[in-house]
Amino acid sequence: MYVERLELIDYRSYAHAVLDLGPGVTVFVGSNGQGKTNLVEALGYIANLTSHRVASDAPLVREGADRAFVRCSVMGDGRSLMAELEITLSGANRARLNGAPATRPREILGLVRTVLFAPEDLALVKGDPGERRRFLDELLISRAPRMAGVRADLDRVLKQRNALLKSMRTSRGGEHADSTLQVWDDQLVDVGSQLLAARWALIDELRPAVERAYIDLAPDSGTTDLQYRSSIDLDSETSATELLSVPDLASIRARFSAALTAMRKSEIERGLTLVGPHRDDLFLGLRGLPAKGYASHGESWSIALSLRLASYELMRADLRSGGDPILILDDVFAELDVSRRQRLAQAIVSAEQVLITAAVAQDVPEVLSGERFTVVRGDVSRST
């Protein structure tokens, strides 16, 4: 899979930009603040419907405009497809697939598949659990777009259930409130268990791929480990255990229901759902210790990169005849020492399409030579 053309209208710093691209390596070189990251961010957005830089859509629309457009033509499995997103400051975003309106934007998920490395990835190791949950869920959705619906359903159920718990905190509400809470409990167990099962299975696949990637990047730094720590396991002293095997869906449902029952009084007192996928974490270990707090800066970077390389490996296997996912490296090489730069370059050089941004061209290893563009104040020109 590779992007043939990327077009931006009123996106970030670009009033209008059109890029014709091809397989192999493409490097965008420009000083900080010139707009090179905006290009790859737009591609990542149309692939995942999220930005790796901001949580809301408002910053994506150019100042003075009321909407932005991202259009992407992608070649995969022997055919060319076109996806388009209209990002609005007010109202819902809209999508088109091959010129035809989509009922909702998430219908285009899976058309463009990317794996993006960025400086923000350091938060996967050093940041809060929400960063790691987001990583897992975005990878799940990239591999199985239907999971976007499961994730949306979970958010809806949590919002309604929390509102009910808050009302019960101030006024018990009697039998009616209890029965209504049970309805939301059942829905939470239903959608939450689906997401939990998918996360556990994903980590089981990721673990050996991450171990291989880390050894390739940092062969002298020891071994890594991944474990899912779930809030539905309340039989340990920490109320969160590491599961070494993937539980089946029935087991997850039973444990989830039991956890809700055990925590009901506390949840009503706090007016908040205290157990479920939204409270879980991905444990990242290095040499038997938690990477967060123990890993050096370079080791933390290597773990974060290993997570992305492992993601790429899984998605590459998924696509098979459809080609590789598009690999994006946003200002990554500047964060690495020379040894890690070379090792990362060797790990990705065989990818079907690699898009790289760099402030200094010399930061990009020579093995990744290819098409080059210069970006200056939002103007993108092909380098000779």
PyMOL commands that set and color helices and strands:
alter all, ss='L'
color gray80, all
select helices_A, chain A and resi 36-48+58-60+105-108+119-126+129-143+147-170+174-217+249-270+277-279+291-294+297-322+333-335+338-348+361-363+366-368
alter helices_A, ss='H'
color red, helices_A
select strands_A, chain A and resi 2-11+14-20+24-29+67-76+79-88+94-97+100-101+114-117+224-230+241-243+281-286+289-290+326-330+353-358+371-376+379-382
alter strands_A, ss='S'
color yellow, strands_A
deselect
rebuild
show_as cartoon
